[in-house]
Amino acid sequence: MGKSKLRLVIKIGTLALAGVDGAPDAVLLGKLAEEIAALKRARHHVILVTSGAVGTGRALNRKHGALKSCDEVAERQILASLGQAQLMALYQNLLAPHGFAAAQILLTKQDLRTRAHHKHVMHLFSALEKQPHILPIVNENDSVTVDELMFTDNDELAGLLAAMINADRLLVLSHVAGVYDRPPGAPGAKVIPLIDWEKKKGMPEDVKGKSAGGRGGMTSKLAVARKMAQLGIPTHIAAAREDNIITRLMKNETVGTAIAPLPGKRNAVKRWLASEINLVPASVTANECLAAIMRDPQQAISLLPVGLTHIKGEFDKGDLVQVIDDKGKPLALGVARYDAAALRRALGKKQQPVFIHYDQLHRMAGE
């Protein structure tokens, strides 16, 4: 299976793991658990990102009738809280015969939004990496996440974790065979074996739409894959129900769609910044002069309050802040050295402390 001690993130989606009744397909997950156990025995470090809590809860609750006095948000939360326990119990039972235990990690955007929180989560995964008998299994905490705390889907969560641990590969197991060159139902539609953004090779015509029963879709998967490519992490999208799919992907067989990485990898802070762009609610506006400098990839620059004109939202020291131009176009993402109240007092003034240091600033294009 290749070199030892690869860091792998494997994601399986809602439709990919569901049986006909919406509950997890234990036979399918048993086969995947066997393949993951083989990876663990080969000393690879694996994180499994799983969907399916809501679907599992819905199938379980169907035996007991409809939920009473329940709005749509509360229904999702209740079903997730019902289903998550059963989903993890299934994984535990499937892993136990292979000598492995499942460690449940439930995350929200808030757990990854600040550098301090990010470090705490990373500390956990670093510790788990040293436990060869434990498989970390991650899901979004759907029982408490609503609105702005929700990930777009578990594709986004898997990408964030891959960036966090500096993964060697991200494997996305879907209910479809890969990325098609046109809508899958169209005549002559074929799976694209390789997408390479640097060489403009294998670019699909249309990948719109999302999965029924899930929040994601191929557009979401490709967005994550593109971000992984920018971070130097190879991604593979393939059908979960292909025989021995994980083993075949690890052998680099031509199955599904491979997304080639761009050259080079970023350091830990830069990976964190690059992966978190969609999680950031607060922003500061750069004046025309500063915006022009930031668009120049050859310029290494720290942000001073004198070049900033407006603040939107609240943030604390150490939080992520987006930098935009006067038209609202994103320029960069960085770590605030002081909070919004302090920046408001310094806004537009000279001889003020650096607000974002250059080595904690990720520019959107051409670093």
C-alpha positions as CSV (number, residue, x, y, z in Angstrom):
1,M,0.0,0.0,0.0
2,G,2.9,2.4,-0.5
3,K,5.1,4.0,2.1
4,S,4.4,3.7,5.8
5,K,2.8,6.3,8.0
6,L,0.8,8.2,5.5
7,R,-1.7,10.7,6.9
8,L,-5.1,9.9,5.3
9,V,-8.5,11.5,5.6
10,I,-11.3,9.4,4.3
11,K,-14.8,10.9,4.0
12,I,-18.0,8.9,3.3
13,G,-21.2,10.8,2.5
14,T,-24.9,10.4,3.5
15,L,-26.1,8.7,0.4
16,A,-23.0,6.6,0.0
17,L,-23.4,4.9,3.3
18,A,-27.2,4.6,3.5
19,G,-29.2,1.5,2.8
20,V,-32.7,1.4,1.3
21,D,-34.3,2.5,4.6
22,G,-32.0,5.4,5.1
23,A,-30.1,3.7,7.9
24,P,-26.4,2.9,7.5
25,D,-25.6,-0.1,5.3
26,A,-23.8,-2.3,7.8
27,V,-22.5,-4.6,5.1
28,L,-20.9,-1.7,3.1
29,L,-19.5,-0.1,6.3
30,G,-18.2,-3.5,7.4
31,K,-16.2,-3.8,4.1
32,L,-14.8,-0.3,4.5
33,A,-13.9,-0.9,8.1
34,E,-12.0,-4.0,7.0
35,E,-10.0,-1.9,4.5
36,I,-9.4,0.8,7.0
37,A,-8.2,-1.8,9.5
38,A,-5.7,-3.0,6.9
39,L,-4.4,0.6,6.5
40,K,-4.0,0.9,10.3
41,R,-2.1,-2.4,10.5
42,A,0.2,-1.0,7.8
43,R,0.8,1.9,10.2
44,H,-1.0,4.6,8.2
45,H,-2.7,7.3,10.2
46,V,-6.4,7.5,9.2
47,I,-9.2,9.9,10.1
48,L,-12.6,8.9,9.0
49,V,-15.2,11.6,8.4
50,T,-18.6,10.2,8.3
51,S,-22.1,11.6,7.6
52,G,-25.3,9.7,8.4
53,A,-26.3,10.8,11.9
54,V,-29.6,12.4,10.8
55,G,-30.5,9.6,8.4
56,T,-29.7,7.0,11.1
57,G,-31.9,8.9,13.6
58,R,-34.7,9.2,11.1
59,A,-34.7,5.4,10.5
60,L,-34.6,4.7,14.2
61,N,-37.4,7.2,15.1
62,R,-39.6,5.8,12.3
63,K,-40.4,2.9,14.6
64,H,-41.8,5.3,17.2
65,G,-43.9,7.7,15.1
66,A,-43.6,11.4,14.1
67,L,-41.9,13.9,16.4
68,K,-44.3,16.1,18.2
69,S,-44.3,20.0,18.4
70,C,-41.2,20.2,16.4
71,D,-39.9,22.7,13.9
72,E,-37.5,21.8,11.1
73,V,-34.4,22.9,12.9
74,A,-35.3,21.1,16.1
75,E,-36.3,17.9,14.1
76,R,-32.8,17.8,12.6
77,Q,-31.2,18.3,16.0
78,I,-33.2,15.6,17.6
79,L,-32.7,13.1,14.8
80,A,-28.9,13.8,14.8
81,S,-28.8,13.2,18.6
82,L,-30.7,10.0,18.2
83,G,-28.7,8.8,15.2
84,Q,-25.2,9.7,16.3
85,A,-25.1,7.2,19.2
86,Q,-26.3,4.4,17.0
87,L,-24.0,5.3,14.1
88,M,-21.0,5.2,16.5
89,A,-22.1,2.0,18.0
90,L,-22.2,0.4,14.6
91,Y,-18.7,1.6,13.8
92,Q,-17.5,0.3,17.2
93,N,-19.0,-3.1,16.5
94,L,-17.5,-3.3,13.0
95,L,-14.0,-2.3,14.1
96,A,-13.8,-4.5,17.2
97,P,-13.2,-7.8,15.4
98,H,-10.2,-6.2,13.7
99,G,-8.7,-5.1,17.1
100,F,-9.5,-1.3,16.8
101,A,-11.7,1.1,18.7
102,A,-13.5,4.2,17.4
103,A,-13.0,7.6,18.9
104,Q,-15.9,10.0,18.3
105,I,-15.1,13.6,17.6
106,L,-18.0,16.0,16.9
107,L,-17.1,19.5,15.6
108,T,-18.7,22.8,14.7
109,K,-17.2,25.7,12.9
110,Q,-16.6,27.4,16.2
111,D,-14.2,24.7,17.1
112,L,-11.9,25.7,14.2
113,R,-12.6,29.5,13.9
114,T,-9.9,30.8,16.2
115,R,-6.2,29.9,16.3
116,A,-6.5,28.8,20.0
117,H,-9.5,26.5,19.3
118,H,-7.7,25.2,16.2
119,K,-4.6,24.3,18.3
120,H,-6.8,22.4,20.8
121,V,-8.4,20.3,18.1
122,M,-5.0,19.8,16.5
123,H,-3.5,18.7,19.8
124,L,-6.2,16.0,20.0
125,F,-5.5,14.6,16.6
126,S,-1.8,14.7,17.2
127,A,-2.3,12.6,20.3
128,L,-4.6,10.2,18.5
129,E,-2.0,9.8,15.8
130,K,0.2,8.1,18.4
131,Q,-2.6,5.6,19.3
132,P,-2.3,2.8,16.7
133,H,-5.4,0.9,18.0
134,I,-7.8,3.9,17.7
135,L,-9.6,5.2,14.6
136,P,-10.7,8.8,15.0
137,I,-14.3,9.1,13.5
138,V,-15.4,12.7,12.9
139,N,-18.8,14.2,12.2
140,E,-20.4,17.6,12.3
141,N,-22.2,18.1,15.6
142,D,-25.6,18.3,14.0
143,S,-27.4,18.2,17.3
144,V,-26.2,21.7,18.2
145,T,-25.1,23.3,14.9
146,V,-27.5,25.8,13.2
147,D,-27.0,28.5,10.7
148,E,-23.6,30.2,10.9
149,L,-22.1,27.3,13.0
150,M,-22.8,24.7,10.3
151,F,-20.2,23.5,7.8
152,T,-21.4,23.6,4.2
153,D,-21.2,19.8,4.4
154,N,-18.9,17.1,5.6
155,D,-16.8,17.6,2.4
156,E,-15.8,21.0,3.8
157,L,-15.1,19.4,7.3
158,A,-12.9,16.7,5.7
159,G,-10.9,19.3,3.8
160,L,-10.3,21.3,6.9
161,L,-9.0,18.3,8.7
162,A,-6.8,17.3,5.8
163,A,-5.3,20.8,5.9
164,M,-4.9,20.7,9.7
165,I,-3.0,17.4,9.8
166,N,-1.1,18.1,6.5
167,A,-2.6,15.0,5.0
168,D,-0.9,13.0,2.3
169,R,-4.2,12.2,0.7
170,L,-7.9,13.0,0.9
171,L,-10.3,10.2,-0.2
172,V,-13.9,11.2,-0.8
173,L,-16.2,8.2,-1.0
174,S,-19.5,9.2,-2.8
175,H,-22.6,7.5,-4.1
176,V,-21.4,8.4,-7.7
177,A,-18.4,7.0,-9.6
178,G,-16.5,10.3,-9.7
179,V,-16.6,13.6,-11.5
180,Y,-18.3,13.4,-14.9
181,D,-17.4,15.4,-18.0
182,R,-21.0,16.5,-18.2
183,P,-24.2,15.9,-16.1
184,P,-24.1,12.2,-15.3
185,G,-27.5,11.6,-16.9
186,A,-26.5,13.2,-20.2
187,P,-25.8,10.9,-23.2
188,G,-22.2,9.9,-23.4
189,A,-21.3,11.2,-19.9
190,K,-18.0,9.7,-18.7
191,V,-16.0,9.9,-15.5
192,I,-13.0,12.2,-15.7
193,P,-10.0,10.1,-14.5
194,L,-7.8,13.2,-13.8
195,I,-8.3,16.8,-13.1
196,D,-5.3,19.1,-13.1
197,W,-6.0,22.8,-12.5
198,E,-2.4,23.8,-13.2
199,K,-2.5,22.2,-16.6
200,K,-6.2,22.9,-17.2
201,K,-6.7,19.2,-17.8
202,G,-10.0,17.4,-17.3
203,M,-12.1,20.4,-16.4
204,P,-15.8,19.3,-16.2
205,E,-18.4,21.3,-18.0
206,D,-21.2,21.2,-15.4
207,V,-21.2,19.8,-11.9
208,K,-24.2,21.7,-10.4
209,G,-26.6,20.1,-8.0
210,K,-26.4,18.6,-4.6
211,S,-27.2,15.2,-3.0
212,A,-30.7,14.5,-2.0
213,G,-30.6,13.6,1.7
214,G,-27.3,15.4,2.2
215,R,-26.1,19.1,2.1
216,G,-23.3,18.6,-0.4
217,G,-22.9,17.6,-4.0
218,M,-20.2,17.5,-6.7
219,T,-19.8,21.2,-6.7
220,S,-18.9,21.1,-3.0
221,K,-16.6,18.2,-3.5
222,L,-14.7,19.9,-6.3
223,A,-14.5,23.2,-4.3
224,V,-12.8,21.2,-1.5
225,A,-10.6,19.3,-4.0
226,R,-9.4,22.6,-5.5
227,K,-8.6,24.0,-2.1
228,M,-6.7,20.8,-1.3
229,A,-4.8,21.1,-4.6
230,Q,-3.7,24.6,-3.6
231,L,-2.4,23.2,-0.3
232,G,-0.5,20.4,-2.1
233,I,-2.8,17.6,-1.0
234,P,-4.0,15.1,-3.6
235,T,-7.7,14.3,-3.6
236,H,-9.6,11.3,-5.0
237,I,-13.4,11.2,-5.5
238,A,-14.8,7.7,-6.1
239,A,-17.8,5.4,-5.4
240,A,-18.0,3.9,-1.9
241,R,-19.6,0.8,-3.3
242,E,-16.8,-0.1,-5.7
243,D,-15.2,-3.4,-4.6
244,N,-12.1,-2.8,-2.4
245,I,-12.3,0.9,-3.3
246,I,-9.9,2.2,-0.6
247,T,-7.3,-0.5,-1.3
248,R,-7.5,0.3,-5.1
249,L,-7.1,4.0,-4.5
250,M,-4.1,3.4,-2.3
251,K,-2.6,1.4,-5.1
252,N,-3.2,4.3,-7.5
253,E,-5.5,2.3,-9.7
254,T,-7.5,4.3,-12.3
255,V,-10.8,4.4,-10.5
256,G,-13.0,7.5,-9.9
257,T,-11.5,10.9,-10.3
258,A,-8.0,12.0,-9.1
259,I,-7.4,15.7,-8.5
260,A,-3.7,16.6,-8.8
261,P,-2.1,18.8,-6.2
262,L,-0.3,22.1,-7.2
263,P,3.4,22.1,-6.4
264,G,4.6,22.9,-2.9
265,K,3.0,22.8,0.6
266,R,2.5,25.6,3.0
267,N,3.5,25.9,6.7
268,A,1.0,25.1,9.5
269,V,-0.3,28.7,9.9
270,K,-0.7,29.2,6.2
271,R,-2.5,25.9,5.8
272,W,-4.9,26.9,8.6
273,L,-5.5,30.3,7.0
274,A,-6.0,28.9,3.5
275,S,-8.5,26.3,4.7
276,E,-10.6,28.6,6.8
277,I,-11.6,31.3,4.4
278,N,-15.3,30.4,4.3
279,L,-15.6,30.3,8.1
280,V,-14.8,33.9,8.8
281,P,-17.7,36.4,9.7
282,A,-15.6,39.5,10.4
283,S,-13.8,41.7,7.9
284,V,-11.8,44.9,7.6
285,T,-11.6,47.1,4.5
286,A,-8.3,48.1,3.0
287,N,-8.0,51.5,1.4
288,E,-7.2,51.8,-2.3
289,C,-3.4,52.1,-1.8
290,L,-3.2,49.1,0.5
291,A,-5.4,47.0,-1.7
292,A,-3.2,47.6,-4.7
293,I,-0.1,46.5,-2.7
294,M,-1.9,43.4,-1.5
295,R,-2.7,42.4,-5.1
296,D,1.0,42.3,-5.9
297,P,2.2,38.8,-5.2
298,Q,5.8,40.0,-4.9
299,Q,5.1,42.2,-1.9
300,A,5.4,40.8,1.6
301,I,3.3,43.1,3.8
302,S,2.0,43.4,7.3
303,L,-1.3,45.3,7.8
304,L,-1.2,48.6,9.8
305,P,-4.4,50.4,10.9
306,V,-3.4,53.4,8.7
307,G,-4.4,51.5,5.6
308,L,-7.7,50.3,6.9
309,T,-11.0,52.2,6.6
310,H,-13.9,50.1,7.9
311,I,-14.6,47.2,10.3
312,K,-17.5,44.7,9.9
313,G,-18.4,42.4,12.8
314,E,-16.7,41.7,16.1
315,F,-13.5,39.7,16.8
316,D,-11.0,39.1,19.5
317,K,-7.3,38.9,19.5
318,G,-6.2,35.7,17.8
319,D,-9.4,35.5,15.7
320,L,-9.5,35.2,11.9
321,V,-10.4,38.4,10.0
322,Q,-11.0,38.7,6.3
323,V,-9.5,41.7,4.5
324,I,-11.5,43.1,1.6
325,D,-11.3,46.0,-0.8
326,D,-13.7,48.9,-1.0
327,K,-15.9,46.9,-3.4
328,G,-16.1,44.0,-1.0
329,K,-13.8,41.7,-2.9
330,P,-11.8,39.4,-0.6
331,L,-8.0,40.1,-0.6
332,A,-6.7,38.1,2.3
333,L,-7.3,36.3,5.5
334,G,-5.2,36.8,8.7
335,V,-4.9,36.5,12.4
336,A,-5.9,39.6,14.4
337,R,-3.2,40.9,16.8
338,Y,-5.8,42.8,18.8
339,D,-9.6,43.0,19.0
340,A,-12.2,45.0,17.0
341,A,-12.6,47.6,19.8
342,A,-8.9,48.4,19.8
343,L,-8.7,48.5,16.0
344,R,-11.7,50.9,15.9
345,R,-9.7,53.3,18.1
346,A,-6.6,53.0,15.8
347,L,-8.4,52.9,12.4
348,G,-6.8,55.1,9.8
349,K,-4.1,56.4,12.2
350,K,-0.4,56.3,11.8
351,Q,2.2,54.9,14.2
352,Q,-0.1,52.2,15.5
353,P,0.9,48.6,16.2
354,V,0.7,46.0,13.4
355,F,-2.8,44.6,13.1
356,I,-1.9,41.5,11.0
357,H,1.7,40.3,10.7
358,Y,2.8,39.2,7.2
359,D,3.5,35.6,8.2
360,Q,0.0,35.3,9.6
361,L,-1.6,36.7,6.4
362,H,-2.9,34.5,3.6
363,R,-3.6,36.3,0.4
364,M,-6.3,35.0,-1.9
365,A,-4.2,34.9,-5.1
366,G,-0.5,34.6,-5.9
367,E,1.5,34.5,-2.7
